[in-house]
């Protein structure tokens, strides 16, 4: 069975069409259009300022990444400290108390931040984005200088720094989101005209991302608005991965081939039990229902169910309608 199943999947991969494969990356996503079984075009459609805005917005996380291992093994006395799992903190803060190894690494990061600050005026950023980036970089350099000079730091002072730059981070997030929406929707419009309305109505989109960004993935949110709304629930597929695969397109098509052939197999093999058929067509293991019955359990609520609201143009978090 497995040999025959794999053979069908390998052959089916050559016939998948049309498909867009999305690779999430630092520049807003790489998009590949596949039509009639062959790649047509690969594009990074998002304007450059997306990457600039996001990279500078991540500066506080960059500083945290250097100092985290040197935290004490106690939950710090900061607002919302109860939200931090003490055991998680203990595992992250693995350096011996008093270790000063963070100073060298942080000074290296400061060099990069100072260089970015110097080059910022030549980046041709919109005025508001320039101001927010300048604020983040300036405050970050100041914070590093202060704790390096003192030879010590604590989470209270770090949180104070993070709170100071947070309004600027929100500005960068606004600009990054606008850049991504503009770039992706523009590309989708061009590709839609290229392959025609009939083909576009049957479009499959596979979005590869790491697990931590797979739910409410930014590319998926934008693309779903451009797809055939009658099929988007089944034809927009988020594929969480442990790490970025060496051949993302091959991984995406292999998974999509499995999904497509299971969709058909479900109705052919289990046409007397639609519940089992739906399990084969979805992400459930076929034995899951039987196991739940035997142990007297119930399936956990699916957190991704909220995505159904987004298909209707409503934000699943705020409940507000989005302008199409």
N, C-alpha and C positions, 0 to 999 in steps of 0.2 A: 504493500500500500504506500509506504513512505517513498519508495523509489519511483512509483508511478506518479504520485502526487508532486514530487520534486521535478519530475520531467515535464509535467503539464505546466508547472509554475515557470520553469525556465523558458519554455516556448511562449507562454502567454506574455512574458515580460517584453518580448519583441513586438507585441501587437497592442500594447497599451497606448491609447491616444484619445484626446489630447491630455497631457499631464503637465502641470507646473510643479517643479521641485524647488522648495525653499530651504536654503541653508541659513540659519541664524548666525550672524557674525558681528564683529565690532563695527562694521560700517553700515549697518541697517539691513543686511540680508543680501544673499546672492540668489538670483532667480534664474531657473533654466526652464525653457519651454521645450516640450517634446511633442512632436506631432507626426503622425503616421509612422511611429516607432523609432524616430530618429531625433536627436537634439537639433533644435532650430537656432537657439540663441541663448547665451548666458550673460546676465546683466547684473551689475550692482547699481540699482536705480536711485538710491537715496543720496541727496546732496551731501557734500563733504562736511558741512557744519554740524550734521548729526553726530558724526564721530567726535568732533571737537567739543561739542556741548556735553556729550555723555562722558568723555574721558575726564574732563575737568570736574564734572559733577561727582565723579567717583573718587576724587582726591581724599575726602575724609575716610572712605573705605580703604584707600591705599595706606594712609597713616595707621589706621586701626590694624591692618594686616601685619604691619611691622611690630607694633607694640603688644598685640593680643597675647602672644605667648609669654609675655613678661608680667601679666596681671597677677595679682594675688589670687589665692584659691578661694576667696570669699566673694559672695555676691556683693558688688559694690553698693554703697549707700547713695543710690541715685534714684530719680523718679522711675516708677514702673519696674523697680528691681525685682519684684516678685514674678515678673514675666520671664526672667532668666532662670533656666534650669541650673541649679548649683552643680550638678554632675557634669553637664555640658561645659560649664565654665571651667571646672576643674580639669577637664580633658584638654581644653584649648590653652589654658594657662599652664603649660608644662615646664617652663623654665624655672630654675632655682631662684627663690627670692634674693634680690640683690644683684642678679646678673645684669651687666650693663651692655650686653651684646647688641641691644636695640639701637644704640647711639650711632654706630658705624652705618648700619642699614638705613637709618632715618636720615643721616647726613647725605647719603647717596641719593635718596629720594628727594631731599631738599634741592640738590643740584638740578635734578630734572624739572622740578617745579619752578625754580628761579629762571631756568632757561625758557620755559614756557611763558613765564611772566614777561620776559624780555621780548619775546617774539610775538606776543599777543597783538600789539598794534598793527602788525603786518598781516594778520589773519583775515582781514576784510570781513569781520563779523558785524551783524546788525548791532546798532548802538546798545540796545538793552542786553543783548547776549554778551557783548564786550564788557559791559559794566558788571554783570553777574560773574563772569569768568575771572575778571580782575579781582573782585571781592574774594572769591574762593581761594585763588592762588595767593593773594596777599595775606589773608588770615592764616592760611596753612603754613606759609613760610614763617610768619610771626609765632605761631604755636610751636613749631619745631624748634625755632631758635630759643624760645623760653624754656622748654623742657630739657633741651640738650645742655643749656647753660646751667640749669638747676641739677642736672644729672638724675632727675626723677620725674615721674608723672603719675597721675591717678585718673580714674574714670570720670571724676567730677569735672576736672579741668578739660578733659577731652570732650565730654558732653557739652560743656559750655562753648567750646570752639565749634562743635558740630551744630549746635543750635544757632550760633551766630551766622553761619553760612547757609543754613537750611533754606531761608527765603530765596537766596541766589540759586540754590540747587533746583528749586521749583521752577525758576525762570528757565534754566537750562533744559529741564524736562519738557517744558512747554514748547521750546524751540525744536527739541529733538523729535517730539511727537509730530509737530507740523511738517518737519522735513520728511519723516518717514511716510506719513499719509500722502503727501504731495508726490513723492517719488514713486511709491508703489502703485497708487491709483493711476498715475500717468502711464506707467508701464502696462498695467492691466488693460487700459483703454486701447493702447497701441496694439497689443497682442490680440485683443478681441477683434479688432478690425482686420488683423492679419489672417486669422484662421476662420473668421466668419461666425455668424450668430448660431448656426446649426451645431457646429463643432463646439462652440463655447458653452452651449446649453448642457453638454455632456462632460464638461471639464472636470477632471480630478485634480486636486491640489494636495500635495503631501508636504508637511512642514516639519523639518527636522530640528529638534532643539534638545538641550540638556534638560533633565527632569525639573530643575529649579525654575525654568521659564516656560514649561510646557502647558501650564494652565493659564487661560486668558493670554495666550501668546500674542505679542503685538502684531506680528505679521498676519496671523490668522484672523484677528479682529478686523484688520483693514481689508484683507482679501475677500472675506465672506460677503461683504457688501457688494462686490462686483460680480459674484457668481449667480447662477440660476438658483433662486431662492427655494424652488421646489426640491432641489437636490443637494443643497449645501450641507444639510445635516449628515448625509452619507458620503458626500464627495469631497469634503474638506477634512483631511485626516492629519491629526497631530501625532508625530512619532517621537516620543521622548527617547533619548539615547543616553548611555552612561557617559560617553564622550563623543566628540565629533568624529564620525567615521572617516577612514582614509579615502573611501569612494562613496560620497554621500548619494550620488545619483543612483548607483547600483543598489545601495541599501534601500533607498526610497522605492525604487521600482520593484525590488524583490518583495518588500512588504505589501505594496499595492497589488501586485499580482496575486499574492495569497488572499488578500481581502476580496478582490474581484471574483476569484474562482470559488471562494467560500460562499460568497453571496448567491451564486448560482447553485452550488452544491447543496446549500441549506434547503432550498426549495425542492430540489430533486430527491435528496436522500431522506429528509425528514418532513415530507409533505403531510404526514398524518399527525404530527405534533409540532404546531407552529411555535410553541414556546422554546422547544429545543432548536428549531430552525433559526429563531431569532438569536439564540445563544451562539450558534455557529457563525452567524453573520456579524455578531458584535465582538466585544472584548471579553466575554465570559468564557471560562473553561466549561466544557460540556458537563463535567462532573460536579460543578459547583453547586447546582441545585440539589443534586442527590446527597452531597456531603452535608449541606445545610439541613436537609430533612433528617438525616441520621443523627446529627449532633444537636438538633433542636434549635438551630440558630437562624438568624435572619441576615440578609445581605446589608452591609453598611450603605448609607445614602451616598450616592455619587456626587462629589463636589462639583464635577464638571457639568452637572445637569443645568446649571445656571446659564450655560452657553446657549441654551435654546432661546432665551430671551434676546440674546444678541442678534440672532437670525432675523428677528422681527424689527431690528433697528433700535433696540432698547438696551441700555447699559445694564449688565447683570449686577453691578454693584450699586449704582445710584438709582437705577430704575428710570432714568431720564431718556427721552427719545433723542436719537442722533439725527442730524440733518443729513439727508442722502444727496 
